Amino acid sequence: MIKDVENFNVITDDQERQSRLALCNSCEKQTTRLGAPVCDQCACPIEYVISYKFKICPLEKWDI
C-alpha cells in the first residue's frame, strides 16, 4: 500500500535502510527464495522493501 504518493520513488537513506534491514533480519517471516532474502508476509525481496520510502512492513515493525 502506498501511504504517501510524494514518496513513491524516494529512496530511503542509509540509516533508515540499515534500521529496516536489522528488523527484517530478525523477523520470523524472512525466508530465502532463489538465494535472496524475501519477506514471506508480502513476498517482496528484502533489498527492495528496505530501499523505498513508500514500502511499509506488513507486520508494522518499521516506524513510519
Residue frames as qw, qx, qy, qz and C-alpha x, y, z in Angstrom:
[[0.000, 0.889, 0.457, 0.000, 0.00, 0.00, 0.00],
 [0.392, 0.356, -0.020, 0.848, 1.30, 3.44, -0.88],
 [0.294, -0.689, -0.514, 0.418, 0.80, 5.75, 2.08],
 [0.066, -0.808, 0.033, 0.585, 2.34, 8.88, 0.55],
 [0.734, 0.616, 0.249, 0.140, 2.30, 9.41, -3.22],
 [0.136, 0.946, -0.290, 0.043, 5.04, 12.04, -2.98],
 [0.409, -0.606, 0.683, 0.010, 7.39, 9.37, -1.60],
 [0.936, 0.264, 0.138, -0.185, 6.65, 6.80, -4.31],
 [0.807, 0.480, -0.185, 0.289, 10.09, 6.99, -5.94],
 [0.154, -0.846, 0.409, -0.306, 12.03, 8.25, -2.92],
 [0.753, 0.145, -0.588, 0.256, 14.91, 6.04, -1.87],
 [0.668, -0.735, -0.112, 0.035, 15.49, 5.57, 1.86],
 [0.096, 0.840, -0.496, 0.196, 18.71, 6.94, 3.31],
 [0.523, 0.295, -0.775, 0.197, 21.43, 4.59, 4.57],
 [0.155, -0.193, 0.698, -0.672, 20.39, 4.91, 8.22],
 [0.719, 0.084, 0.205, -0.658, 16.76, 4.02, 7.53],
 [0.779, 0.315, -0.493, -0.227, 17.76, 1.21, 5.19],
 [0.330, 0.293, -0.821, 0.363, 20.07, -0.29, 7.83],
 [0.383, -0.094, 0.569, -0.721, 17.37, 0.03, 10.50],
 [0.815, 0.189, -0.047, -0.546, 14.82, -1.71, 8.29],
 [0.659, 0.359, -0.661, -0.025, 17.32, -4.40, 7.34],
 [0.026, 0.264, -0.815, 0.516, 18.10, -5.14, 11.00],
 [0.603, 0.042, 0.422, -0.675, 14.39, -5.56, 11.73],
 [0.821, 0.319, -0.274, -0.387, 13.88, -7.76, 8.67],
 [0.467, 0.400, -0.774, 0.149, 16.90, -9.90, 9.53],
 [0.105, -0.130, 0.811, -0.560, 15.49, -10.58, 13.00],
 [0.659, 0.084, 0.072, -0.744, 11.96, -11.27, 11.71],
 [0.542, -0.027, 0.834, -0.099, 10.48, -14.76, 11.78],
 [0.673, 0.611, 0.333, -0.251, 8.79, -14.08, 8.41],
 [0.211, 0.751, -0.528, -0.336, 12.06, -13.67, 6.50],
 [0.902, 0.069, 0.421, 0.056, 12.81, -16.57, 4.20],
 [0.149, -0.517, 0.596, 0.596, 15.11, -17.24, 1.25],
 [0.761, 0.506, 0.390, -0.111, 13.99, -17.73, -2.33],
 [0.722, 0.629, 0.009, 0.286, 16.37, -18.22, -5.22],
 [0.696, 0.033, -0.235, 0.678, 19.24, -17.41, -2.86],
 [0.059, 0.405, -0.076, 0.909, 17.93, -14.00, -1.80],
 [0.018, -0.275, -0.724, 0.632, 16.21, -12.92, 1.43],
 [0.245, -0.380, -0.539, -0.711, 12.46, -12.40, 0.97],
 [0.364, -0.074, 0.481, -0.794, 9.63, -11.24, 3.22],
 [0.027, -0.192, -0.973, -0.122, 7.28, -14.21, 3.48],
 [0.158, 0.564, 0.586, -0.560, 4.44, -11.90, 4.52],
 [0.370, 0.746, 0.033, -0.552, 4.44, -9.58, 1.48],
 [0.862, 0.267, 0.364, 0.229, 6.58, -11.78, -0.85],
 [0.325, 0.930, -0.152, 0.086, 8.94, -8.90, -1.68],
 [0.759, 0.205, -0.309, 0.535, 12.72, -9.20, -1.85],
 [0.504, -0.698, -0.265, 0.435, 14.18, -7.62, 1.31],
 [0.413, -0.145, 0.196, 0.877, 16.59, -5.41, -0.66],
 [0.014, -0.486, -0.511, -0.708, 13.58, -3.94, -2.48],
 [0.397, -0.762, -0.493, -0.134, 11.34, -3.30, 0.54],
 [0.545, -0.595, -0.176, 0.564, 14.05, -1.66, 2.61],
 [0.435, 0.007, 0.281, 0.855, 15.06, 0.68, -0.22],
 [0.044, -0.460, -0.433, -0.774, 11.88, 2.63, -0.95],
 [0.138, -0.072, 0.417, -0.895, 10.12, 5.11, 1.33],
 [0.622, -0.076, -0.183, -0.757, 6.65, 4.09, 0.14],
 [0.656, -0.049, -0.751, -0.050, 7.05, 0.47, 1.22],
 [0.516, -0.542, 0.343, -0.567, 5.70, -0.47, 4.62],
 [0.052, 0.173, -0.969, 0.171, 6.26, -3.51, 6.77],
 [0.569, -0.297, -0.548, -0.537, 3.08, -5.60, 6.62],
 [0.637, -0.380, -0.621, 0.253, 3.70, -6.59, 10.23],
 [0.167, -0.929, -0.079, -0.321, 4.09, -2.91, 11.25],
 [0.810, -0.356, -0.108, 0.453, 7.61, -3.39, 12.58],
 [0.452, 0.228, 0.070, 0.860, 9.04, -0.23, 10.98],
 [0.049, -0.657, -0.336, 0.673, 8.46, 3.27, 12.31],
 [0.373, 0.583, 0.490, 0.529, 6.83, 5.40, 9.67]]
